[in-house]
Amino acid sequence: MREFCLQSRQDSVKTLANFFFKAGEDTSSDRIMAILEVGEGICFKEGSWLSVGEIELYPGTPVAGDENPYSLLERALTLGSYDWKLPELDNMLDRAIKIVADKDIEKKRNKLTKVLEGVAHVALRCGFTHPVFDAESLSNMPFKKPTTVVADTSSVLHGGLDFVVRFLYPVARIKIPAVVHMEILNIADRYFNQRRDKKTTVGALFDHINSQGGQRVLLRLELQTDAEIERPRLGSDPLRGIVQPDTDPEDRSLGLQNVQRSFADRLILETAIQHRERVSSDHPVMLLTCDQGLARMTLGEGMQPLFFDKNYCCHLFGTVLTGTCFCPFLSSPNSDRLYFIPLMDLIWELAVTYGSARIVNKDCTATFEVRAIGKTLSWSPFHAKDDLLWVRWDGFNAVERLAELKREESGILAEPLRPRPEEKAGKKDKASQDQKPLKGSYKFSLPSMLSLIQAFLEKQMLTNEEGIAIVGVKTLDSYEKYRNFLRSGDFIIPAKKGFEKTEKLDKLWETILLRDYPSLELLLAAVPSFRNFREELMKNKLIIRSKVASVADSPFSTYCGLAEMVCIGLQIPEEGLRGTFVRPTLEEFSKIAVDCYAKIAQGEEYILTGQWLEALAREYGVHPVLARSRLDEAYQAGYLQRYTEGSTPETQFEKHIMTYLNVEKGIPVIERINLYHGDFILPDRTSVSIRIIQGR
């Protein structure tokens, strides 16, 4: 077997595709079977693995653009085209009793059952199924107004927090009390103490799955999702007053420094109560839990629990779960109806929770193993940031070598299955790409596009494989949207091994760094699709998604982001994209600013800053970026007097987001700015409300 090497989930796709290619060689079925197993380095007997189900992969049929036989396998793995058949709980229990290294295992069947239920908790955390909420809570989902959700430890472990992040965020504002981190950390510390002492008990195994699974949830939430966690202000968390040592004998006798389970629950509830007291009376605060005792305590304090039933997970055993799932809520007609769980996500979650996981074919001749912990396996913070685990495999070779072997068996020796770019493929690709008309519009991520442009500038030339890795997509079709957008504007041209930059791309990058918006607008207008979109916006002043003619529906948001980035448009929810082509002089802006303020104020002293900025775009065609600079210039010149007032941002305007081009430490970045939060007009100052009067 190979030595362990570090791989991310993304990197493991090709290796797993290799494994399933090997597993499917001896079958003519349209599905490929494999067995999923978990292991634990201390509590399981040496070399023992516990089966947690069977995987049936459905590769489907090849489509245009597939580069090799592995492409459809990679697509199936990434898009969740598989079933996971869980074994019966009793069967798992019988097998676990034989492999767990605990002398009193027969007396601990109930506790071992709790350990095995961790497999169902993994399914919940990955999203194969959802927590069972009570009817009242479910009737209010998805939330119509911003709601603070305070999570307890049980919700972290049993999939409740993942559900909130996946389907209720950003309307749900997430708060995780410090005592939750402390509880999970204490469990982890207890497990590692037992691990060092070689205590191979069911209790140690139980601590392992809870501590490592819980820490993964918290790290994933922080490092691998866009969710923002509300932090308690300094001194507001009740835990801070408990863990400090005290010499008072009465306090010592209470043992408060040893956080007990019931006391920890009370601390979590106190955090929720304190937060409720700091927000407005109409702002809902809910406690997410599957603990009945804590839910009752919450009701007794006059607060609404967001309760789900953790006993439901037992019903998952013996069922079949699928990697392609329906979204439970459709908040709008354009909402995604399906979501996908890549098989790598499941394997990674099991590996971290139990220590190791592997997938083997039916006759056990091919193995793909992932480990999160081991005597000789190191850990560093960047492993968590990039979600890297230790991987090894056996029974199959690299993709390129397998392809060459199969062609040798066919008698075709001169050309590998996947032509090398410097040989025939380079010429063929170049010819076909030159002939391909660059029409239509393209959907892509603006931050990823900036990364691609920067890579072209650094390397001069990129192959398709390099470009795919840089922008973080999974297929060539997705990468072509980035590449063809640049090609259509003559920013890159075909080369022998891929595509190379032109001088025009150097100029584009220079204008981006300088944030020279007029020049950037003209350069991007060299792209036919953006030029048509710009002309439609200039002509109509307002573009609505359902009526746009210049671009397709799918890339509409991309072109709106480009328009906002170059300051020729502003998206206003429920209205559409407003054209902002007006460039007023300082004197003209001073009059416009006061008139716009007066229309909104109607006698009030302060108005919302975001409301004023959107009104300038709607009625006068002035972009917020230009309005900010003109307001500062007018204030410095004495044309205007401005006064701002900081207060709690209006939560009803959470969707009023603008794409903004910024430069940090010489690197351009795309930011998403909420105009109603008040920190855009005057940086480093919360200016939610503004007052504008004529200067002296």
VOTI-407089 format. One record per residue (C-alpha): residue number from 0; residue in one letter; x, y, z. Coordinates in steps of 0.5 Angstrom, whole numbers. Example, Ala and Ser with C-alpha at 12.3 -4.5 7.8 and 13.67 -1.06 7.14 Angstrom:
 resi resn     X     Y     Z
    0    A    25    -9    16
    1    S    27    -2    14
END
This chain:
 resi resn     X     Y     Z
    0    M     0     0     0
    1    R     2     7    -1
    2    E     5    12     4
    3    F     0    17     7
    4    C     0    24     3
    5    L    -4    30     5
    6    Q   -10    31     0
    7    S   -16    36     0
    8    R   -23    33    -2
    9    Q   -22    37    -9
   10    D   -16    33   -10
   11    S   -19    26    -8
   12    V   -24    26   -14
   13    K   -19    24   -19
   14    T   -16    18   -14
   15    L   -23    16   -12
   16    A   -25    16   -20
   17    N   -19    11   -21
   18    F   -22     7   -15
   19    F   -29     6   -18
   20    F   -26     5   -25
   21    K   -22    -1   -22
   22    A   -29    -3   -18
   23    G   -33    -3   -24
   24    E   -28    -7   -29
   25    D   -32   -14   -27
   26    T   -39   -11   -28
   27    S   -43   -10   -33
   28    S   -48    -6   -29
   29    D   -50     1   -30
   30    R   -48     2   -22
   31    I   -41     1   -19
   32    M   -42    -2   -12
   33    A   -37    -1    -6
   34    I   -37    -2     2
   35    L   -36     4     6
   36    E   -32     2    13
   37    V   -29     6    19
   38    G   -24     5    24
   39    E   -21     7    30
   40    G   -14     7    32
   41    I   -14     5    39
   42    C   -21     3    41
   43    F   -22    -2    35
   44    K   -18    -8    35
   45    E   -11    -8    31
   46    G   -13    -8    23
   47    S   -21    -8    25
   48    W   -26    -4    21
   49    L   -33    -3    22
   50    S   -38    -3    16
   51    V   -42     3    16
   52    G   -46     1     9
   53    E   -45     0     2
   54    I   -44     5    -4
   55    E   -48     5   -10
   56    L   -45    10   -15
   57    Y   -49    11   -22
   58    P   -44    14   -27
   59    G   -49    15   -32
   60    T   -47    16   -40
   61    P   -41    20   -43
   62    V   -43    27   -45
   63    A   -40    32   -50
   64    G   -34    35   -47
   65    D   -32    29   -43
   66    E   -24    28   -44
   67    N   -23    21   -41
   68    P   -27    15   -38
   69    Y   -26    18   -32
   70    S   -30    24   -33
   71    L   -37    21   -32
   72    L   -34    18   -25
   73    E   -31    25   -23
   74    R   -38    28   -25
   75    A   -42    23   -21
   76    L   -38    23   -15
   77    T   -38    31   -15
   78    L   -46    31   -16
   79    G   -48    26   -11
   80    S   -50    21   -16
   81    Y   -50    15   -11
   82    D   -54    12    -6
   83    W   -51    10     1
   84    K   -55     4     4
   85    L   -54     4    12
   86    P   -54    -3    15
   87    E   -59    -5    21
   88    L   -57    -2    27
   89    D   -57    -9    30
   90    N   -52   -12    25
   91    M   -47    -6    26
   92    L   -48    -8    34
   93    D   -46   -15    33
   94    R   -40   -13    29
   95    A   -38    -8    33
   96    I   -38   -12    40
   97    K   -33   -17    36
   98    I   -28   -11    34
   99    V   -28    -6    40
  100    A   -22    -8    45
  101    D   -26    -7    51
  102    K   -26   -13    56
  103    D   -33   -11    59
  104    I   -36   -10    52
  105    E   -42   -14    53
  106    K   -44   -10    59
  107    K   -44    -4    55
  108    R   -48    -5    49
  109    N   -53     1    50
  110    K   -47     6    50
  111    L   -44     2    44
  112    T   -51     3    41
  113    K   -50    11    42
  114    V   -43    10    39
  115    L   -46     7    33
  116    E   -51    12    32
  117    G   -46    17    31
  118    V   -46    14    24
  119    A   -53    17    23
  120    H   -51    24    26
  121    V   -46    24    20
  122    A   -51    23    15
  123    L   -55    29    19
  124    R   -49    34    19
  125    C   -48    32    11
  126    G   -55    34     9
  127    F   -57    27     7
  128    T   -63    28    11
  129    H   -66    33    16
  130    P   -67    34    24
  131    V   -74    33    25
  132    F   -77    39    28
  133    D   -83    40    32
  134    A   -89    43    28
  135    E   -89    50    30
  136    S   -82    51    29
  137    L   -83    48    22
  138    S   -89    52    20
  139    N   -84    59    21
  140    M   -79    56    17
  141    P   -75    59    13
  142    F   -75    65    17
  143    K   -79    71    14
  144    K   -75    76    19
  145    P   -68    76    22
  146    T   -68    71    28
  147    T   -62    70    32
  148    V   -61    62    33
  149    V   -57    61    40
  150    A   -54    54    39
  151    D   -52    49    44
  152    T   -48    43    44
  153    S   -53    38    42
  154    S   -55    42    36
  155    V   -47    42    34
  156    L   -47    34    35
  157    H   -53    32    32
  158    G   -54    36    25
  159    G   -58    42    28
  160    L   -53    47    27
  161    D   -51    45    20
  162    F   -58    45    18
  163    V   -59    52    20
  164    V   -53    54    16
  165    R   -55    50    10
  166    F   -62    53    10
  167    L   -64    58    14
  168    Y   -58    63    14
  169    P   -57    69    13
  170    V   -64    70    16
  171    A   -62    66    22
  172    R   -56    70    25
  173    I   -52    64    29
  174    K   -49    65    36
  175    I   -45    60    39
  176    P   -44    61    46
  177    A   -37    60    49
  178    V   -39    54    54
  179    V   -41    50    47
  180    H   -33    50    45
  181    M   -31    49    52
  182    E   -36    43    53
  183    I   -33    40    46
  184    L   -26    42    48
  185    N   -27    38    55
  186    I   -29    32    51
  187    A   -23    32    47
  188    D   -18    33    52
  189    R   -21    27    56
  190    Y   -21    23    50
  191    F   -14    24    49
  192    N   -12    23    56
  193    Q   -15    16    55
  194    R   -12    15    48
  195    R    -5    17    52
  196    D    -6    12    57
  197    K    -8     6    52
  198    K   -15     6    55
  199    T   -19     2    50
  200    T   -26     3    53
  201    V   -33     4    50
  202    G   -33    11    54
  203    A   -26    13    50
  204    L   -29    11    43
  205    F   -36    15    45
  206    D   -31    21    47
  207    H   -28    21    40
  208    I   -34    21    36
  209    N   -37    27    40
  210    S   -30    31    41
  211    Q   -28    30    34
  212    G   -34    31    30
  213    G   -36    37    34
  214    Q   -30    40    33
  215    R   -30    39    25
  216    V   -37    42    25
  217    L   -35    49    29
  218    L   -28    49    24
  219    R   -33    48    18
  220    L   -37    53    20
  221    E   -32    58    21
  222    L   -27    56    15
  223    Q   -31    53    10
  224    T   -38    57    10
  225    D   -40    64     8
  226    A   -44    64    15
  227    E   -42    69    20
  228    I   -42    68    27
  229    E   -44    73    32
  230    R   -39    74    38
  231    P   -41    75    45
  232    R   -38    82    47
  233    L   -33    82    52
  234    G   -35    80    59
  235    S   -42    78    56
  236    D   -41    71    56
  237    P   -43    68    63
  238    L   -38    63    62
  239    R   -32    68    64
  240    G   -35    69    71
  241    I   -34    61    72
  242    V   -28    59    70
  243    Q   -24    64    74
  244    P   -20    61    80
  245    D   -23    64    87
  246    T   -20    62    94
  247    D   -27    63    97
  248    P   -28    56   100
  249    E   -35    57    99
  250    D   -34    58    92
  251    R   -29    52    92
  252    S   -34    47    95
  253    L   -39    48    90
  254    G   -34    46    84
  255    L   -37    51    79
  256    Q   -30    51    76
  257    N   -32    44    74
  258    V   -37    45    68
  259    Q   -43    40    69
  260    R   -47    38    64
  261    S   -54    41    67
  262    F   -50    48    69
  263    A   -47    48    62
  264    D   -54    48    59
  265    R   -56    54    64
  266    L   -50    58    62
  267    I   -52    57    54
  268    L   -59    59    56
  269    E   -56    65    60
  270    T   -52    67    54
  271    A   -59    67    50
  272    I   -63    71    55
  273    Q   -57    76    55
  274    H   -57    77    48
  275    R   -65    78    48
  276    E   -64    84    53
  277    R   -59    87    48
  278    V   -64    87    42
  279    S   -70    90    40
  280    S   -76    87    43
  281    D   -79    85    36
  282    H   -73    81    34
  283    P   -74    74    36
  284    V   -68    70    39
  285    M   -69    62    39
  286    L   -65    57    43
  287    L   -63    51    38
  288    T   -63    44    42
  289    C   -65    37    42
  290    D   -64    37    49
  291    Q   -71    36    52
  292    G   -69    39    59
  293    L   -66    45    56
  294    A   -72    46    52
  295    R   -77    46    58
  296    M   -72    50    61
  297    T   -72    55    56
  298    L   -80    55    55
  299    G   -80    57    63
  300    E   -76    63    62
  301    G   -80    65    57
  302    M   -76    64    51
  303    Q   -78    60    44
  304    P   -73    54    43
  305    L   -72    51    36
  306    F   -73    44    38
  307    F   -71    38    34
  308    D   -72    30    36
  309    K   -65    27    36
  310    N   -68    20    37
  311    Y   -71    20    30
  312    C   -64    18    28
  313    C   -65    11    30
  314    H   -70    10    24
  315    L   -64    12    19
  316    F   -61     5    20
  317    G   -63     0    14
  318    T   -65     5    10
  319    V   -62     8     3
  320    L   -60    15     3
  321    T   -58    19    -3
  322    G   -53    24    -5
  323    T   -58    28    -9
  324    C   -63    31    -5
  325    F   -69    36    -5
  326    C   -68    43    -2
  327    P   -73    43     4
  328    F   -75    50     2
  329    L   -76    54    -4
  330    S   -76    61    -2
  331    S   -77    64    -9
  332    P   -78    61   -16
  333    N   -71    62   -17
  334    S   -68    58   -11
  335    D   -65    51   -13
  336    R   -69    45   -12
  337    L   -64    40   -11
  338    Y   -57    40    -7
  339    F   -51    35    -8
  340    I   -47    32    -3
  341    P   -40    30    -6
  342    L   -38    23    -4
  343    M   -32    26    -1
  344    D   -36    30     4
  345    L   -38    24     7
  346    I   -32    20     7
  347    W   -28    26    10
  348    E   -34    27    15
  349    L   -33    20    17
  350    A   -26    20    18
  351    V   -25    26    22
  352    T   -31    23    27
  353    Y   -28    16    28
  354    G   -21    17    26
  355    S   -21    14    19
  356    A   -25    11    14
  357    R   -24     7     8
  358    I   -28     5     2
  359    V   -26    -2    -1
  360    N   -29    -6    -7
  361    K   -33   -12    -7
  362    D   -27   -17    -7
  363    C   -23   -12    -3
  364    T   -17   -12    -8
  365    A   -18    -4    -8
  366    T   -18     1    -2
  367    F   -18     8    -1
  368    E   -17    10     6
  369    V   -17    17     9
  370    R   -14    18    16
  371    A   -15    24    21
  372    I   -11    22    27
  373    G    -5    17    28
  374    K     1    16    31
  375    T     6    18    26
  376    L     1    23    22
  377    S     2    30    24
  378    W    -3    36    24
  379    S    -2    43    23
  380    P    -7    49    23
  381    F    -7    50    15
  382    H   -10    42    15
  383    A   -16    45    18
  384    K   -16    51    13
  385    D   -16    47     7
  386    D   -19    41    10
  387    L   -13    36     9
  388    L   -13    29    11
  389    W    -8    24    10
  390    V   -10    19     4
  391    R    -7    13     2
  392    W   -10     7    -3
  393    D    -8     0    -6
  394    G   -10    -4   -12
  395    F   -10     1   -17
  396    N    -5     6   -21
  397    A    -5    13   -23
  398    V   -10    15   -28
  399    E    -5    17   -33
  400    R    -2    10   -32
  401    L    -8     6   -33
  402    A   -10    10   -39
  403    E    -4     8   -42
  404    L    -4     1   -40
  405    K   -11     0   -43
  406    R    -9     3   -50
  407    E    -3    -2   -50
  408    E    -8    -8   -49
  409    S   -11    -5   -55
  410    G    -5    -5   -59
  411    I    -5     3   -59
  412    L     2     5   -57
  413    A     3    12   -60
  414    E    -2    16   -57
  415    P    -4    16   -50
  416    L   -12    16   -48
  417    R   -11    23   -46
  418    P    -7    27   -51
  419    R    -1    31   -48
  420    P    -2    38   -49
  421    E     5    39   -52
  422    E     3    34   -57
  423    K    -3    32   -61
  424    A    -8    35   -57
  425    G    -5    42   -57
  426    K    -6    43   -64
  427    K   -13    40   -64
  428    D   -15    44   -58
  429    K   -13    50   -61
  430    A   -16    49   -68
  431    S   -23    47   -65
  432    Q   -22    53   -60
  433    D   -21    58   -66
  434    Q   -27    56   -70
  435    K   -31    56   -64
  436    P   -36    62   -64
  437    L   -35    66   -58
  438    K   -42    69   -57
  439    G   -47    69   -51
  440    S   -46    71   -44
  441    Y   -42    67   -39
  442    K   -43    66   -31
  443    F   -37    66   -27
  444    S   -35    68   -20
  445    L   -32    75   -20
  446    P   -27    73   -15
  447    S   -25    67   -18
  448    M   -24    71   -25
  449    L   -19    76   -21
  450    S   -15    70   -19
  451    L   -15    67   -26
  452    I   -13    74   -29
  453    Q    -7    75   -24
  454    A    -5    68   -25
  455    F    -4    69   -33
  456    L     0    75   -31
  457    E     5    71   -27
  458    K     5    65   -31
  459    Q     4    69   -38
  460    M     1    62   -40
  461    L    -4    57   -37
  462    T    -6    50   -39
  463    N   -14    48   -38
  464    E   -12    44   -32
  465    E    -8    50   -29
  466    G   -14    54   -30
  467    I   -19    49   -27
  468    A   -15    49   -21
  469    I   -14    56   -20
  470    V   -22    58   -21
  471    G   -24    52   -17
  472    V   -29    49   -21
  473    K   -30    41   -23
  474    T   -31    41   -30
  475    L   -28    44   -37
  476    D   -35    47   -39
  477    S   -35    51   -32
  478    Y   -28    54   -34
  479    E   -29    55   -41
  480    K   -34    61   -38
  481    Y   -28    64   -35
  482    R   -24    63   -41
  483    N   -28    65   -46
  484    F   -30    71   -43
  485    L   -23    73   -43
  486    R   -22    71   -50
  487    S   -28    75   -53
  488    G   -25    81   -51
  489    D   -18    79   -54
  490    F   -15    79   -47
  491    I   -12    72   -48
  492    I   -11    68   -54
  493    P   -10    61   -56
  494    A    -3    58   -55
  495    K     1    52   -56
  496    K     0    49   -50
  497    G    -6    53   -47
  498    F    -8    60   -47
  499    E    -3    66   -46
  500    K    -4    73   -44
  501    T    -4    79   -49
  502    E    -2    86   -47
  503    K    -9    88   -47
  504    L   -10    84   -40
  505    D    -4    88   -37
  506    K    -8    94   -38
  507    L   -14    91   -35
  508    W   -10    89   -29
  509    E    -7    96   -29
  510    T   -14    99   -29
  511    I   -17    95   -24
  512    L   -11    96   -19
  513    L   -12   104   -20
  514    R   -19   103   -19
  515    D   -20   107   -26
  516    Y   -27   106   -27
  517    P   -28   109   -33
  518    S   -22   106   -36
  519    L   -24    99   -34
  520    E   -31   100   -36
  521    L   -29   102   -43
  522    L   -24    96   -43
  523    L   -29    91   -41
  524    A   -34    94   -47
  525    A   -29    90   -51
  526    V   -33    84   -49
  527    P   -39    83   -54
  528    S   -44    80   -48
  529    F   -42    86   -43
  530    R   -42    91   -49
  531    N   -49    89   -51
  532    F   -51    89   -43
  533    R   -48    96   -42
  534    E   -52    99   -48
  535    E   -58    96   -46
  536    L   -57    99   -39
  537    M   -56   105   -42
  538    K   -62   105   -46
  539    N   -67   103   -41
  540    K   -64   106   -35
  541    L   -67   100   -31
  542    I   -66    92   -33
  543    I   -71    87   -30
  544    R   -68    80   -30
  545    S   -74    77   -33
  546    K   -74    82   -39
  547    V   -67    82   -40
  548    A   -65    81   -47
  549    S   -57    82   -48
  550    V   -55    76   -43
  551    A   -59    70   -41
  552    D   -62    69   -35
  553    S   -57    64   -31
  554    P   -51    69   -32
  555    F   -55    75   -31
  556    S   -52    76   -23
  557    T   -45    76   -26
  558    Y   -46    82   -31
  559    C   -50    86   -25
  560    G   -44    85   -21
  561    L   -39    87   -27
  562    A   -44    93   -28
  563    E   -43    95   -20
  564    M   -36    94   -20
  565    V   -35    99   -26
  566    C   -40   104   -23
  567    I   -45   104   -28
  568    G   -51   100   -25
  569    L   -53    98   -18
  570    Q   -58    93   -16
  571    I   -64    94   -12
  572    P   -68    89    -9
  573    E   -75    88   -12
  574    E   -73    93   -17
  575    G   -68    91   -22
  576    L   -61    94   -24
  577    R   -61   101   -24
  578    G   -56   105   -29
  579    T   -52   110   -26
  580    F   -48   113   -32
  581    V   -49   120   -29
  582    R   -42   124   -27
  583    P   -44   130   -24
  584    T   -40   136   -22
  585    L   -38   138   -15
  586    E   -43   144   -15
  587    E   -49   139   -19
  588    F   -48   134   -14
  589    S   -49   139    -8
  590    K   -55   141   -10
  591    I   -57   134   -12
  592    A   -55   131    -5
  593    V   -59   136    -1
  594    D   -65   135    -6
  595    C   -65   128    -5
  596    Y   -64   128     3
  597    A   -70   133     3
  598    K   -75   129    -1
  599    I   -73   123     4
  600    A   -73   126    10
  601    Q   -80   129    10
  602    G   -78   134    16
  603    E   -74   128    20
  604    E   -67   130    22
  605    Y   -64   123    20
  606    I   -65   119    14
  607    L   -62   112    13
  608    T   -56   112     9
  609    G   -57   106     5
  610    Q   -64   109     3
  611    W   -61   116     1
  612    L   -55   112    -4
  613    E   -61   108    -7
  614    A   -65   114    -8
  615    L   -59   118   -12
  616    A   -58   112   -16
  617    R   -66   111   -18
  618    E   -67   118   -19
  619    Y   -61   121   -21
  620    G   -57   116   -24
  621    V   -51   117   -19
  622    H   -47   111   -17
  623    P   -46   110    -9
  624    V   -38   110   -10
  625    L   -38   116   -14
  626    A   -43   119    -9
  627    R   -39   117    -3
  628    S   -33   121    -6
  629    R   -37   127    -8
  630    L   -40   128    -1
  631    D   -33   128     2
  632    E   -30   133    -4
  633    A   -36   137    -2
  634    Y   -35   137     5
  635    Q   -28   139     4
  636    A   -30   145     0
  637    G   -35   147     4
  638    Y   -41   146    -1
  639    L   -44   141     4
  640    Q   -45   139    12
  641    R   -46   132    13
  642    Y   -48   129    20
  643    T   -48   122    21
  644    E   -51   118    27
  645    G   -49   110    29
  646    S   -54   106    31
  647    T   -57    98    30
  648    P   -57    97    22
  649    E   -64    96    20
  650    T   -65    88    19
  651    Q   -70    89    14
  652    F   -65    91     9
  653    E   -60    85     9
  654    K   -61    84     2
  655    H   -59    91    -1
  656    I   -52    88    -2
  657    M   -47    92    -7
  658    T   -41    89   -11
  659    Y   -35    93   -10
  660    L   -28    93   -12
  661    N   -23    94    -7
  662    V   -15    93    -7
  663    E   -12    91     0
  664    K    -4    90     0
  665    G    -4    91    -7
  666    I    -9    85    -9
  667    P   -15    87   -12
  668    V   -21    84    -8
  669    I   -29    83    -9
  670    E   -33    86    -3
  671    R   -40    85    -2
  672    I   -42    92     1
  673    N   -49    93     5
  674    L   -51   100     4
  675    Y   -55   100    10
  676    H   -50    98    15
  677    G   -47   105    15
  678    D   -40   103    14
  679    F   -39   105     7
  680    I   -40   113     7
  681    L   -35   114    12
  682    P   -30   108    13
  683    D   -29   106    20
  684    R   -35   109    23
  685    T   -42   106    23
  686    S   -46   111    20
  687    V   -53   108    19
  688    S   -57   115    19
  689    I   -54   121    15
  690    R   -56   128    15
  691    I   -54   133    10
  692    I   -55   141     9
  693    Q   -53   146     5
  694    G   -46   149     7
  695    R   -44   156     9
END
